[in-house]
Amino acid sequence: MEDIINQIIQVDSVAFENNKKNEEALFMKKQEYENNIINYRNEKIALAKKDAEIIYENVETNLEREKKLQEEKLKRISIEMEKRFTQVENDVIQQIFNKLFVLE
């Protein structure tokens, strides 16, 4: 009877040790997977940040290009307006002189 009890104790001890080893192995796998998930998340966040920076730089470049185009357009319009003003001014001065000299 004592042998049977000792065998049961031995089987129970082996089962307990196996259970403990399995729990440790599961815990290690869980840690490994959690670390993999964290690393994956950090990599994806870094890639998304880099992509966002590239998009931001592209937007800034496009805005700067558009700003220069608008400034050039405004400059051309201003030059054209200045030409027209000068022409109108000269025409008005000429008309005034003509009327002044015609009246005399």
C-alpha positions in Angstrom: 0.0 0.0 0.0 2.8 2.3 0.8 4.4 1.7 -2.6 1.1 2.7 -4.3 1.0 5.9 -2.2 4.6 6.7 -3.0 3.9 6.0 -6.7 0.8 8.3 -6.6 3.0 11.0 -4.9 5.7 10.5 -7.5 3.1 10.7 -10.4 1.6 13.8 -8.7 5.0 15.4 -8.3 5.8 14.7 -12.0 2.4 16.1 -13.0 2.9 19.1 -10.9 6.4 19.8 -12.3 5.1 19.3 -15.9 2.2 21.6 -15.2 4.7 24.2 -13.7 6.9 23.8 -16.8 3.9 24.2 -19.1 2.8 27.3 -17.3 6.3 28.8 -17.5 6.5 27.9 -21.2 3.0 29.5 -21.8 4.1 32.6 -19.9 7.3 32.9 -22.0 5.3 32.5 -25.2 2.8 35.1 -24.0 5.7 37.5 -23.3 7.3 36.8 -26.7 4.0 37.5 -28.5 3.4 40.6 -26.5 6.9 41.8 -27.3 6.3 41.0 -31.0 3.1 43.0 -30.9 4.7 46.0 -29.2 7.6 45.9 -31.7 5.2 45.6 -34.6 3.1 48.5 -33.3 6.2 50.7 -32.8 7.4 49.9 -36.3 4.1 50.7 -37.8 3.9 54.0 -35.9 7.4 54.9 -37.0 6.4 54.2 -40.6 3.2 56.2 -40.3 5.1 59.1 -38.8 7.7 59.0 -41.6 4.8 58.8 -44.2 3.1 61.8 -42.5 6.3 63.8 -42.6 6.8 63.1 -46.3 3.2 64.1 -47.0 3.7 67.3 -44.9 6.9 68.1 -46.9 5.0 67.6 -50.2 2.2 69.8 -49.0 4.6 72.5 -47.9 6.4 72.3 -51.3 3.2 72.5 -53.2 2.0 75.5 -51.1 5.3 77.3 -51.7 5.1 76.6 -55.4 1.5 77.9 -55.5 2.5 80.9 -53.4 5.2 81.8 -56.0 2.8 81.3 -58.9 0.3 83.6 -57.2 3.0 86.2 -56.5 4.1 86.2 -60.1 0.5 86.5 -61.3 -0.1 89.4 -59.0 3.2 91.0 -60.1 2.1 90.7 -63.8 -1.3 92.2 -63.0 0.3 95.1 -61.1 2.7 95.8 -64.0 -0.3 95.7 -66.4 -2.3 98.1 -64.2 0.7 100.4 -63.9 1.0 100.5 -67.7 -2.7 101.2 -68.1 -2.6 103.9 -65.5 0.4 105.6 -67.1 -1.4 105.4 -70.5 -4.6 106.9 -69.1 -2.6 109.5 -67.3 -0.8 110.5 -70.4 -4.0 110.6 -72.4 -5.7 112.8 -69.8 -2.7 115.2 -69.7 -2.7 115.3 -73.5 -6.4 116.1 -73.5 -6.0 118.8 -70.9 -3.2 120.4 -72.9 -5.2 120.2 -76.1 -8.1 121.9 -74.5 -5.9 124.6 -72.9 -4.1 125.4 -76.1 -7.3 125.3 -78.2 -9.0 127.8 -75.9 -6.3 130.4 -76.4 
